[in-house]
Amino acid sequence: MASHPRSQTPAMDSLIQRHPLQKLHSPSRGASALLHSVGLASFAYSFNWLNTHPNHINSAYGWHFQYLTIIGLTLATITFILGLLADLTLSPRLFAAKNVSSMCSAPMEVLVSLLYWGLRAIDPELVVPKELQLPLPTDISFHLTPSALLLIDLLLFSPPWTITVLPAILLSTVIAFLYWFWIELCYSYNGFYPYPLFAMLDQTQRVGLFGASAVVMAGNTVVLKWVHWNVNGFKKGGAEKSGRVKD
């Protein structure tokens, strides 16, 4: 079994295993590996549900990847795969890759949860047609569990993000408008939008919705950085590399 290279002092070994602004040891084969394993089991359950409960989306162009929910779930899965591999191998490179992936997946999953449950509180049929309504446990597994698990990973098992406001806005805007292009492409083949709300809006209103979503996602990044700072503390004197300890 692979072992983590050891330094000359126990103190340095501790720093290699845990960033100074990180609550718990990660990568590690203990609690961190358990979290990532539980997360991947939950995500696998959600993907399996799509195959065991097929509907017209299964045969449509773009499959379930028309849904921002499933795109976010895929990114969360990639993040946790990288996290578990880092835990098992104690690889700093994989750990750093997990943290970079988290900068995209966590804000997106928080956006998915905010939009879905917010719109559902107004009218469930804005986001899901009546014939496609999910049982509550399954609904939670798609629209709440991923964001909750990513938040736990960020706040307890991750170093502070290095992304700043302007790059966060740029990243969120690119993602939002790539998704807009994607759902319009799917519409050109399928003749329907994945979310009923999209069909209620004209083109200008949809652009406004995606623009507003980009702002919310960028705001999520800033807020999550602030929460991490309040939970783990803040080190002055320059940014840290994500997932690494300065020499």
N, C-alpha and C positions, 0 to 999 in steps of 0.2 A: 504494500500500500504506500502511496506517495506520502512523504512527510514534508512539512514546511521547513525551509532552511532556518537554522538557528543562528542567532547573533552571539556576541561574546558576553552579554549580560541579560539577566532575567527581565530587567526594565525594558530593554530594547525588544525582547521577544514579545512583551505585552503590547508595545506600541505597534509592532508589525501586525498583531492580531486585531488590534482595536485602535482606530483613529482617536486622537485625544479629544475630539468633539463628537464622539460616538458612544451611545449609552452602553451597548453590549458587544461582546466579541463577535466579529464577523469579518471574513469568512470563518466558520467553525462548524464542526460536526455535531454540535449540540443544538441549542435553541434556534440558531439561524437556519440550520439544515432542516429542523422540524417545521419551522414556519414556511420555508420554500416548498417542502414536500406537501404540507397541508394545502398550500395555495395551488400547486399543480394538480392535486387530486380534485379540488373544487373546480378548477378551470376545465379539467378533463370531463368532469360530470356535465358541465354546461355544453361543451362541444358535442358530447355524446347525445345529449337531449336533442340537438338539432337533427341528428341522424335517426334517432328512434321515434321522433315525433315530426315527420316531414309535413310540409305544406307547400303551397305553390311557389314559395321563395326558393325551395330546394332545386327546382328545375328552371328558375329564372336566370337571366344573364347576371353574373356577379355573385350568384348564390347568396348566402347570408352576409357576405362581406359588403353588401349594400348598406348594412346597418353600422353606424358608428360604434354601437355597443360591441359588435363582433370584432371590428378593427381594434378597438381598445382592449378587448379580451385577448386578442392575439398578441398585442404588444406586452400586455401583462404576463402572458405565458412565456414569451421570449425573455423578459426580465427575470422571471423566477427560474427558468431553466439555467440562465447564466449564473444566477445566485446559487442554485443548488450545486452546479458544477464547481463553482468557486469554493463552496463549503466542503465538497468531497475531496477536491485536489489541493485546497488551501492556496489557490493561485491568485496572486495580486492582480494579474492581467485580467482574468475573468471577473474578479471582484470589481475592478475599475470599469469593465465593460457593462456589468450589471448596473452600476451607479449611473453611467451615461444613459443607458436604456431607460432607467427610472425617471430621468429628467423629462422624457417624452411621455412615458406610459402613465405615471402617477397623475400629472395635471390633466391628461385626457380622461382618465377614469373618473377623477373627481368631477370633471365637466359632464361626463355621461350621467353620473349619479344626480348631479344638480338639475340638469335639464330634464331627465326622465321623470324623477319623482316630483319635480316642480310642476311640469306639464301634466303629469298624471293626476296630481291633486286638483288641477283645474278641470280636466276632462280626460279620462283614460284613453278615449278614442282619438286624442290628438297624436298619440305616439304608437298605439297598437289598436288595430281594428278589433271589433268585438269578438269575431270568430278566432282570433289569434291570441286572446288574453291568456296569460300564463298563471299556473298555480303560484301562490305566494312564495313558497320556499324556492321554486325555480326562478321566479321573478327576482328574488333577492340574490340568488347565485349569479345572475347575469348583471344586475344593475346596482348592487351594493357591495357584495363580498369582494370583488376585485379592488375597488377603491380602498376599502377598509384594510385589506391585507397589504396593499402597497403603502398605505400610510404607516402601518406598523413597521414595515421594513425600513421605510425612510427614517422614522423617528427613533427607532431603537437599534437598527443594524446597519446604518449608513452614515458616512461622513457628510458634512455640509455640501450642498450643491455649489458649483462654481459659476453657474450660469447667471448672468446679470439681466437687467430689465429689457434692454434693447434686443439682445439675442432671443430672449423669451418671447417678445412680441413678434419678432421675425419668424421664429420657429412655429408659433401658434398660427400666424397668418398663412404661412406656406401650407401647413396641415389642413387648415380650414378650407382654403381654396382648391387644394388638390382633391379634397373630399367633395366639394361642390362640382368640380369637373367630373369626378367619378360617378356621382349619382345622376348627373345629367346624361352621361354616357349610358349608364344602365337604363335610364328612362327611355332613351332613343331606341333601345332594343325591346324593353318590356312593356312600355306604355303606361307604367305606373311608378310612383315613388315609394320607397320603403316605409317612410313615415307619413301617415295621413296629413299631418300638418303641412308638409311641403306642397301637397296638392291644393291646399287652401290659400297659398300665397302666390302672388305673381313673381316674375323673375327678379324684379327690383327688391321686393320684400324678402325673397330667399337670399339674395346677396347681402342684404342688411342683417338677416339672421346669422349667416355664416360669419360676417364681420364681427357681430356682437359676440358670437361664440369664441372667436379668436381672442377677443379682448378678455373674456372671462377665463379662458384657458391660460393666457399670459398672467392674469391676476392670480390664478390658482398657484402658478409657479412662485410668484412673489410671496404669497401668503404662506405656502408650504415652507419656503426658506425661513420666513419669520417664525413660524411655529417650531421648526427645527432649532433655530437659534434660542428660543425661549425654553425648549426642553433640554437642550444639550449645552447651551452656552455659546459664547462667541469669542473667537480668538482674533485679536487685533494684530496688525502688522503684515497684512497681505493675504491673498487667497491661497487656499490649499488646493492641491491637485486632488480631484475626486477619486477616493478610494486608495490614496497613497499617503505615506507619512514622509514629511520633509526630512532630509538628512541633517 
